[in-house]
Amino acid sequence: MSKIIIISLAVSGYRRGGIALVQGENSFELKQFSDEQLAQLEHDPQLKVCLSPTDKTSASTPPQGQLDSGRVSELVAHITTLDRDDASLWKADKTPKAAAFPAGTTAEERAAAWEIFVQDLAQVNTPPVAPMPDESKPAESIVDKPASDQQKSDADSTADSGA
């Protein structure tokens, strides 16, 4: 039986795929979601969706030099729950101190989690890019546009009444 972990960067109460989420880590049974709901969750830039085995004792340890993605996802969720105003949790460069992470977290895991957290924030905070105007075409101005027939007839009637 698999679990799905949804890490929400949005405020608690954010809804997607028919469920309300809390900020940080949310854990559910995979079987409770339809394919359509999973697609909605996976395509939302405010959310990070990870599959995780239910029984962690059966999961094998990743090879040397490779990180457990489930563990890193948990750490990303943990970062979202840290109090930004608590100076005891943050270094001068505004990254979390080692003591802010759960016991046993390696430096490599902390670095990977922080990198993903920053990337996710950049995606959430990046406004959509508007297409650039085609520079090969000259920009139109109101002065360059011919007056409509109605505007011409209004101008003619104004000229006639003034004479």
N, C-alpha and C positions, 0 to 999 in steps of 0.2 A: 504494500500500500504506500503510495507516494503522497508527500505533502507538497504544497506550493507555498512559497514564502514571497509575500508582496511587500516591498519596501516602499513606503510612501514618503515623498519629500513634501507633500502638501499638508495642510493643517488637519488635525483630527476632525472627522466627520466628512471628509472628502469622499465622494461616491463615484464608483466606476464599476461597470459590469454587474449592476444590481446589488452591490454590497457597500457598506460604509466602512471606511478604513481609518485607523489611527495613524498619526504621524510616527514613522519608524517602521518596525517590523510587524507584519500581520501574517499569521500562519493558518492555513486551511487545508482540508483534505482535497486533493486534486479532483476526485470523483464528483464533487459537488458543483463543478463548473462545466458549462457547455463549451464547445469549440468557439462559439461566437463570443461568449464572455471572456475566454482566455485571450482571444484576438484583441478585444477592447482593452484589456488590462496590459497586454504586451506592447500595444502601440501608444499607450499614454506616456508622454515624456515626464510626467510627475511620478511615475511608478517604475520600479525595477522588479521584474518577476523572475524567480528562481525555483527550480524543482529541487526537492530535497528528499532523500530517503527517510522514512519514518524511524527506522531502527538505526541509529548512528553507530551502534556497535558492529553492525554487519558491513558498514562502509569501509572500504580499504583505505589505507593511508596513501595519499598521493605520493608519487615518486619524488626523490630528492630534487629540489629546485622548482617543483610545481606546487602551486597553492590549491587548497581545497576551496572551490568556488562557493560552496555553501557556507563555509566558515567566513570567507571574505564578505559575502552578502550579509551575514549576521553582524559583522563588524561595521559595515556601512550603515546598517540600521541602527546600530549602537551609537554611531557618531551623530545621527540625526536627533537622538534623544539627549545629547549633552547640553547642559545649560550654557548658553553662549555668554552669559554675564558672570559666570563663576571663573574667576581668574586662576583658581587652583587647578583647573582642568586644561588650560591652554598655555602654549609657549608664546614667546614674544612674536614669533612669525605667524601666529594665529592658527597653528596646527595643534591637534590634541596632544597632551603629554602622554607618555607611556602609561602612567598611573591611571589615566582616564579610561583605559581599556581593561577588559576582564583579565584576570590573572592567567598567565600562560600564553598570552598573545605575543607572537614573535615580532621583531622589528619589520621583517619582510611582510607579514600579514598586515601590520599597521600601515605600512607605506602603500600597499596595494589597495587597502580599504579607503585610505585618504584620497588616492588618485581617482578611484571610481566615484567617490563622493563628490569631488571637485568637478569631474566630467559631467556627472548627472546635474549638478547645479548649473553648470554652463549651458546645458541643453534646456533646462527649465527657464533660465533667465535670458535666453537669446530670442529676441523678437523675430518673427518671420521676416524674411528678406523680400522686399518688393522688387519686381523685375525692373531692370534699368531701362530707361527710354531708349529707343533706337536712335543712335546718334547720327546715322546716315540720313535721316529725314530731318528737315528743318522744323524747328518748333513753330507751331501756329500761334498767332496772336490774335486777339479780338480785332485789332485794327486791320489786319490782313484779310479778315473774313468779309465777304460781300454781305450787304444788308439784305434781309429777306424782303420778299415782295410786300409784305404787310408794313415793314418799316419804311419802305420807299413810298408807299401810298400815304402813310401817316405824314411823312416829310412833305409830300406834295400838297396835301390838304392844309398843312400848317402854313406853307408858303403862299397858297392861294388866299387864305383868310387874312393874311397880313397885308396884302396888296390893295 
